[in-house]
Every structure is written in C-alpha cells, then in structure tokens.
Amino acid sequence: MKKAVSLLLLLTLMLPVFSGCADKGNGEPSAPEAGTPAGTSSADPADAPAETEEVPFSTLPAVSLGGRTINMLVREEQKREFDAELDGDVVDDEVYARNRAVEERFNCAMTFTIEPGSWGFKDGYQNIIRGTVLGGDSTYDIVTGQSNIVQPLNAEGMFANLLDAQYIDLSRPWWVAAYTEGVNLNGSVMTVCGDCALSSFSNANVIFFNKALMDERSIAYPYEDALEGTWTLDKMLSMAESATEDLDGDGKITPDDLHGFCAYNNSIQPFFSACENEYTETDADGRRTLLSPSERLIDTADRLNLFCHTDSFLDSNATYQATGVNTEPAMHEHFKEGKYLFMGLVLEGIEALRDMEVDFGILPYPKYDEGQSRYYTTILRRYTVSAVPVTVTSADESALILEALSSEGSRTIIPKYYEIALKGKYVRDESSTQVLDLVKDSLYLEFVDMYYADLGWSDFFASYVMGGTAGTYMSQYKSQEKVWSKKLDKLYEAFGG
C-alpha cells in the first residue's frame, strides 16, 4: 500500500517574513463570513448566494493590497499558465479572466517576468532566483517554474515556509495533496503544486495507442480492461509484441518498421509507480527510509528489461537524438504515420496529434496485475511549482495571491481545460473521455521522483530496464544503497532533521 508522509502538526518557528503585512496601518481588515463576496454585507440572508452557487474566492477574506504590484517569475515554456491574453482560446481566455478577477478582488496589479526555464536553462533560472534572494532583492513576490529546477532551492533556504503563511490553506482541493505531503520535511513546505497551473494535470504520463493498427490486426481496444481495472503490464506487452512487424520485408526490424511500443527514459520510469513500487517507506516518526526491492519490483524490472531488448521496443532517445532530431516531436510524427502501436508520453502531447488522420486512444499506464487495487498515474517532473522568496515585502500577501490563483483556477480554468480543450477538442471517442476521468482520479507523485535533483536516483529503474544486464537489479541496487542512504540523510539535514 502506498504510504505518504502526513503533514506534521508541529510547525517550525515562524519566519520573520510573515508579519501579517495585510495591515496597512489601520489594522487588518475584518474578513466577511465564508461565501460572502468582497464589498458586500453578510447581514441580510436574502443577499447570500444559493448553496449550490460557486462564489469566486469564497474561502478568502476581503483583503485589499492597496493597489500594490505583485510580480511573478514565470518560465517562458509555460507562460500561458499565468500570463495570457484574450485570443479566443478557451484556456487563455480563462487565465486572463482569472487574473483580472484576482486583481479586482484584492486591489492589486499582477505583472510577470518571463525567462527561459526548461531543463536546458536550469542553471540560469536557478541563478536568477538565487541572485535576487542572496542580494536581499524583493523583485519577485512569487516564483514559479519546473519542479525539478525550482524545488531543489528549498534545501538552500531560498523560500518561505508556506505552512506558516496567513491566507493559504494547503488542505484545500485546489492544492495537490500528494505533493504537499511528499515535499513536507520536518514541517517545511516551501514549494506548492496546484490548480494555479495546468501542468500538474497536462504532464500526466499516459499511453497513446493507434486504433487503426489495432483494427488491422483484430486487436480489441483495451478500453474495457482499463475501465474495469484489468489493464495490466502483461496485457500491454503481449499486445505490443503481437503488433510488431517487418513492414519493408528486409528480414529485420528497423526504425522504419512497426514497433509495439515507443518510449524513452521519461516514459519508461512511470511503469515503476504504475506497478505499485516505491523506493522508500515511512518509519514511525514519518521519516523516509530506503525500502529494499521487493519480488514485485524485481519482476517488474526484469519483465520490462526483457521486453526493451526485443524488436518490439523502440528507444526514441537513442533513435532520434543520434540524428539531431528532438525526441518528442519525432515521436508525435512517427506515431501519426503508424510506426508504433503504443507510445508513452505526457497528456499534453495530445495537442500535437490533433491532425492525425486515423483515430487514436488514451490509456493509463498498466497495473502490475489484476489484484492491484488502483492505477497510479505519475506526473512528469516538468510540472509547475510555486514558491515565495524569503526576501518578499510580505509573504502573507504573496500567499494570498497564490491561494486566489489556485482556488479560482480550480473553479474556472481546470474544468474548461478538462471538459472543453481536452474532451471537446482533442479526444475522439467516449471511451477515451472515460479514461481521462480515470487518469485524473489516479494522479500520483512518488517521493524520490519529487526530490529527483536532490537524491539523484529516481531514474535508476528506467536505466536498468533500458540498459541494465538482466537479472542484476538487486546487485545494482545494493551497490548504490549506501550512497542513496547518505543522500537521503543529507536531504533531511538540510531541513533541520
């Protein structure tokens, strides 16, 4: 059974930056009753909204920020999560409306500093944040960015502990609970993940399949298996093996032929959690300790290792990067051309398939076996996290805006993306829309993957599967065990434990 670190009841000492700065010298404004919009009175019951009506910011007090500017650092690659214009796109329009609603409700102006923030710009993006904090600069009220770039700065003390902040409630459904619980070390939650940004859902790892190829080979679509909870690793690998074909008849399988499954390390690693495996477990004190590989884990690794060394598997990194082609765009194009039955990518890859001539479907990553109680859909570590630098003018006000962006994003942006952009524009059949519900309900974040940059062994499973010698998983694990244990201890030490 999956274990998660519960939020600790004992919080760390209040940071000086949390000063209740919403008080503008005349005392902090009193908050209206829950469900009362700003500027209205709760005295007359006739003015109260119906219980079923969704009221913007109904969980937040009527605080005025006095017209101050809130500046956010945003990565260029996901600019539209926070900074969008009215352009007719359903998501962009909702982001724009959300921002204007936040500005009006809390009497502030939101500005955005846009910088390159993909993995290739990791050092530069981190140094922007370090430079401002170490220089005592309050330029950024909120910083956002790719999780495995921004989150490592937690251990360097760059960000305020949001468990100490006024106005933000991380138990609310618009925050990803698995992230909050997993990132919490010794009562410190310095980065958060939630509905202020779409990538916590759009970066879900899924399996795409080519329906035309299945039709040609009389393979039943796996929808029924997926929806009944019987979509397993064995079934997926068997289908992939049966579909592999030498299309040009030259007696060998090359990248120009039909492969059962195409993936790379980022889309092999999801099988680890999907098959209900973990690298760590929690002890009685809530501390993570190394978990020795189980028979289940070793069997998962060896079965995938065997498969990935057959002609049924195409390693897209090895195939495309060698010719100077970007991996994921090449995967999109070759999938559309019918070069593989299954493709492992993130959900937002669906946008690149909108012009695909034949139909495709979507599946979760498979279970280990039918006895597994649920699916585990991991999120590729490119999802966005947000933080408040310790040098801000008011951490409480920054937290207020984060809470507002996420609560309103949950109410407006996420539903429109989910129901209209995904289900309406891109998904091609009713069964895939049902599977999307399954994927959304099974989102999961694994502890070591969350602390990928700090611990450095998240991809051990994928590396073994794709390049290791069969039958050596345990011996390779043992050779790294002491190093990993020290890294885990060092991580806790950085948080005072």
N, C-alpha and C positions, 0 to 999 in steps of 0.2 A: 504494500500500500504506500502511495506517495505521502511523504512527510514534508511539512513546511515549517519553517521557523515562525512561531507565533509572535505577534507583536508583543514586546516586553512592556509590562505595566510600569516598570520603574524607568522614568525618563532621565536622560542626562541633565546636568546642570544647565540652567537657562543661559543661552549665549547672550552677550551684551547687545548684539544687533537687534534682538527682539525687545523693542522698547515701547510697544503699543503706540507707535507713531501716528496712528489714525487721529489721535488727539491733537487738534490744531491750535491748542492754547485755550480753548473754551470748554475743555472736557470732551471726552469721547461721545459721539452721538449715540443715543439710545437706539437699539435695534427694534424694528417692528416685530409683531408676532409672526411666527413662521407662516408663509403663504401670503403675506401682505406685501404688495409691490412697493417700491420706494416712492415716497411722496404721498402715500395715502394713509388714512387712519384706519385702525382696526376696531374702532369703537362701534361702528354700525354693522351688525351682522349682514344687512342687506347688501353691503358693499363687498362682502367676502366672495371670492371665486367659488364656483362649484367644486366639490371634492374631486371630480374627475378632470378638471381643467388643469393643464400644465402651465404653471406660472414661472416665467423666467426668474432665475436667481432666488427662488422662494426659500432656499436654505441659508441665504446670506443676509447680513444686516445692511441697512441703508446707510452705508458709509460713503462720505464724499471725500475724494482725494484732492479737492481744491484746485482742480484744473492741472495738476502736475502731469508730466510726461512719463510714461512707463516705456523704457527702451528694452527690446528683446534682441538677443543674439540668435540668429536663425541660420541654419545651413542652407546653402543655395539649392542643393539637390531636392530638398523637401520644403522649399519656400512656400508653396501653396497651402501647407498645413496651417500657417499662421498669417501670411501676407498675401491676400488675394483681392482681385478687383471684380466688379460686376461684368461678366463677359458671356453670360448665358449658360455656362457650365453649372450644373446643379450643385456640385461641391464647392466650386469657387464662390458662387453666389451666397451659399450658406455661411462660408467662412467670413466673407465680407460682412454679411448681416450680423453674424455673431460678434465680430469685433466692434461694430458700431453700437450694438446693444450694450456691450461691456463699457464702452466709453461713456455712453449716455447715463447708464445706471450709476456709475461710480465717479462721474465727473472727472475724467482723465483723458489723456490723449495717448494712443499707443503708436510707437514707432518701431521700426525693425532694421537692424543692421544685418545685412546678408553677406555671408562669407562662404567660400568653398569648404565643405565639411564632410566629404566622402572619405573612405579609408585612405586613399592616396594623399589626402591633405591632413591626415591625423595630427602630425606634429605641429603644423601651423595653426590648426584650430585649437588644439590644447594650449599652445603658447599665447594665443590671443586671450584666453581666459586667465591663464597664469599671470600674464603681464599686467592685466588690469587689477587682479586681486593683490598680487605681491606689491604692486605700486600704490595700493590704497585707493584705487580709482573706482568710482561708483557709476561708471558709464552704463553698465548693464544691470538693469533691475532683475532680469530673468535671463538665464542662458538655456538654450535648448540644443539638441544635437544627437547624433548617432550614439546609441547606448554604449558601445564598446570604445568610444572615444571620450565621451563626457563622464561616464560613470567612474572610470579609474581615478579621476581627480578627487573623488570622495576621500580616498585614503591620504590625500595630500592636504586635507583641511581647507579646500577652496570654497566649500559651500556650507550654508547654514543648515542646521538640523530642523527639518520641517515638522517633526513631532513636537517641537517647541513653539511652532508658529500659531498665531491667532488667525482665525477665519478659514483655515484649511482643515478639512476632515477627511483623512485618508481611508476611513472606513466606508465612505460613500461609494455607490456602484460605478461612478464615472472614473474611479481610480482602479488600476489593475491590481487586485488583491494579491495575486501570486507574486507580482513584482515587489510590492510594498513589504510583504512578509519575507521574501527571499533576500532583499537588499538590506534588511534591518540587521545590523550587527551591533550588539551591546547598546541598544536603544537609540541608534542613529539611522535616520532615513534622510539622506541628503539629496537624492535624486528620486524623481517620481515619474511614473508612466501612466497615462490615462487618456481620456477622450478629448483632451485638448489637441491631440494629434492623431491622424488617421492610421499612421504606420503601425500602431500596436495591433491593428487588425489586418491591414493590407499586406503586411510582411509575414503573415501566417504561412507556414510551409504546407503545400498541398501537392497532390499528384494529378496531373492532367492526363487524359487518355484520348486517343484518336478513335472516334466511333466508326468511321468508315473502314479502318483497318480491322476492327472487331467484326463488322458486318461481313467483310470479305472472307473472314476465317470462321464465321459462325460461332464467335465467342459472345456469350451473353454479357451485356453491360453489368459491371459489378455493383450497380446502384442498390439492388435489393440486399446484397450482402452487407454493404456499408450501412444501410438504414436499419437492418436487423441486428447489427453488431457482430456479423460473422465475416467481415472483411479482414483477412489475416495475411501474414507475411508469406505463408506457403502458397496461398491462392494467387497473390500478386506475382511472385517469382515464377510460378508454373505458367501463368498466362504470358509473361514476358518471354519465357523460354520457347513456348509453343508458337509465338508470332515471329521470331527471328528468322530471316530469310535472305538467301543469296540472290538478290534481285537481278544482277547482271550475268549470273551463271558462270562466273570465272572460277568457281570452286573454293572461294574464300570469302569471309565476311570482312568488308572494309567499311569506312565511314559512309560510303555511297550506298550501302545496302540497308536493309531493315533491321533495326535493333529493338529488342523488347523494352529496354529502359535506358534512358539517358539522364545522367546526373553529374554533379561534381561534389567536392568535399562538403560544401554548404548544404547540399540536398541529399547527402548520404547520412550526415550526422543526425537528422531528425528521426531516423529509424531507432536510434538509441532510446530516446524517451518514448517514442510511439509504442515500443515493445515493453514499456514499463520497467526501464532500468534506471539506476541512479549511480552517481559516483560517490555520494556521501549520504550519511544519515545523521539525525539529530540525537544527541545524548540527553540525559535527564535535565541538564541545565540549558537545553536549547541550542547548544553549540554543535556545529557541523564537524563530523569526523569522517575519515575515509571509510568507505564501505568495500569490503573485499568482493571481487567479482563473483557473482552467483552463477550457477549452472545455466540459468536462463540467459544471462548476459553473454556468457561464453558461446552458447549455442546460437544466439542471435548474431554475434560477430562472425562466427565461423560459417554460418549459412550464407550470410551476405558476402563474406570474403570469397567463398567458393563461386558464388554467382558472378561477382565482379571480375573474376578471372576467366569468364567464358565469353563467347562471341555475342551473347545476348545483351551484354552491357557495353555502353559507350561512355567513356570518361570525357566529358565535354571540355574540361580544362586542358587535358593532355592533347585532345584532338584539335581544338580551335586556337588556343593560345600559341601553339607552336607555329601557326601560320600568321600570327599577328592580328587575329580576329577576337573581338570581345566575346566572352563566353555566352552570356545570357541572350544578347541579340541573335547570335548564331543559333542557339537552341530554339528560339522563337521561330526563326525562318525554317529550319530543318524539320521542326515538328509540323509546321503548316504544310511542308512538302511531303509529309508521310514517311519520314525517315525513322521514326520510333513510335512504338505503341504507347509507352508511358514516358512522362517527363516530370522530374521533380523540380519545382520552382516555387517561388512565393506567389501568393494570391494576386498581387497587383500585376503579375505577368499576364493576366487575362486581358489587359488593355492592349497588349501587343498582338493578341490573337483575334482582334475584332474583325479583321478582313479575311480570316481563314475561310476557304471555300467549303470545306467539309465540316461537319459538326464535331465538337469535342465535348468531353465531360470533365467533371471535377470530383476528386475523392480525397478523403483524409489519408494520411499515412496509416498503413495497416497495423492492427494489433499483433501481438506475438502469437496468440491462439484465441479460440473462441471463449475460453474460460476467463479471459481478461475482462474486467468489469466495464471499462470505458476506453475511449480513444484519447490520445494525448497529442494535441497539435501544438508544436512548438512555434515560436516566432523568431525569424532570422534576426540576429543581433544588430541589424540596421534600424530597428525601431527607434523612435524618438523618446528621449527622456528630457526632463526639465529640472532646473535647479536654481537656487537663489544664492548668488555670491555673498560671502560674509562681509563684503565692503559696501553693500547697498545702503541707501539712505534709510529705508525702512523695510526690513524683511517681512513684517506683518502685512504691509501693503502689497508687496510682491506676491506673497502667499495668497492674498485676497484675489488678485487678478488671475493667478493660476487656478484657483478654485472656480472662479467665474468662467474662465475659458473652458475648463473641463465640464462643468455642470451644464453649461449651455451647449457645448459640443455634443454631449450625450443626448441632449433633448432635440437637437436640430441636425447637426452635421452627420453624425454616425448613422442615424436612421435613413437619411436621404442617400448617403453613400451606399448603404447596405441594400435598401429596397429599390432605389431607382438606378443608381450608377451601376451597381453590380448585377442585381437580379433583373433590372429592366433593360439595361443597355448591352450587357456582355454575356450573361448566362443564357443558354439556348434551349433549355428544357426544364420542365417542372421538377424532375428528379434532382438536377443539379442545384436548384434553389433549395430543396430539402437538405441536400448535403451541405450547402453553405450554412444552414442553421446548425447542422451537426458540427461543422468546423468551428463556428463561432462559440458554441457551447463547450468545446473541448480544448480551448486555448490554455497553454501551459508554459511556464518558464522554469527551466532547470537551473539549480543554484550555481553549479560550476560554469555553465554557459553564460549566466548573468555576469559572473566575475571572470569572464574569459581573459581579459587583459591582465588581471592581477594574478590569476592562478596558472594560466598558460597550458592547461591540459584538456580543455573542452573538446578539441578535435582529435584526441587520442583514438577514440573509437573509429572515426572516419578514416584516419590514417592507417589503422590496422586493416580495416575492411578493404581499402583500395590498394594498399601496398605491402601489407604485412605477410609474413610466412604463415600459412595455415597451421592451426594448432598451437600457436605460440602466444595467444592473447595473455594468458596468466603469467607466463615468464616475462613478457614485456611489461606487464603491469608491475610485477614485483621489482623489476629493475628501476622503476620510476617512483616507487611508493614512498621512499624516504624523502626524495626531493619534493614530491607533492605535499607531503605532510608538513614539511618546513614552510612551504609557500602558504599553506592554509593557516598555520600558526602566525606567520608574518602578517597576513591579512587581518587577523583578529587583533594583533598587537597594534596595527595602525588605527584601530578603533577603540583602543584602550583596554583590550581584553587579553 
